[in-house]
């Protein structure tokens, strides 16, 4: 780490969230001046927080201040099941608010815009390997909103010359996720509480799990390279849900109690990704699944994060 971002002024939306709490310190360590737009304050003396909802025009107006050199857009509704239950809300946050942020960036001369996206934009490709060349065919409102946001980024890059990048993150896990509803914290909460975890379908569906520290690494690689377009950031290795349960059991010291239930609509049977494009830019995941799960479990046991 050094001062490679000295002179940069970067807004991080969702900076007080799970991924944001790792991204903001990394940007500060690289010499950037960082501000945050979030519903919760970011407690650091060198970070100004604009408190508010991303959908509020006044909050966006205050956050996209003159002199910004980049926006890292992490704030989003990320629940697939939540998007099926309330598609209007996920559209408001993930599409309409993103469009408004991009327009403010254009009007105020902010040259860079990096957004957290997802491989769910490509839909179900079976067991095929997902790369950035696949067409966008999302299966859920969540995936559709992220695909729409990616198209907005592409339009602003082509139409106005903004350096826009959609970081297609795989399943992110690590410290700071006790409040999340993704699969790793659900399993760890069940272990702590002595409860049973539901396994959708037969548990053979495969996923790529990437540690939040590697996500930060991928983001910095994309920023330094000035990459335009989608960029997959993952571990490059996929494991089944049953293998994940075994890995969590090895970290927590005992088998995870399971209950098999019907598969959910819109769930892809496999997410196997290629990270070759990111690797060519200098990205290399460094945290193994076992080591990464241990960092998350340490916080769960301690009741922090």
GIHU-V952155 format. One record per helix or strand. SS is the DSSP state (alpha for helix, beta for strand). FROM is the first residue (numbers start at 1). TO is the last residue. If there is no record, write none. Layout:
ss & from & to
SS & FROM & TO
SS & FROM & TO
This chain:
ss & from & to
beta & 9 & 13
alpha & 20 & 29
beta & 33 & 38
beta & 48 & 51
alpha & 57 & 63
beta & 70 & 73
alpha & 80 & 85
alpha & 87 & 107
beta & 112 & 118
alpha & 119 & 122
beta & 129 & 130
alpha & 141 & 160
beta & 163 & 169
beta & 171 & 173
alpha & 183 & 193
beta & 197 & 200
beta & 206 & 211
alpha & 212 & 225
beta & 229 & 233
beta & 238 & 240
alpha & 241 & 252
beta & 258 & 261
beta & 270 & 270
beta & 272 & 273
alpha & 276 & 281
alpha & 289 & 302
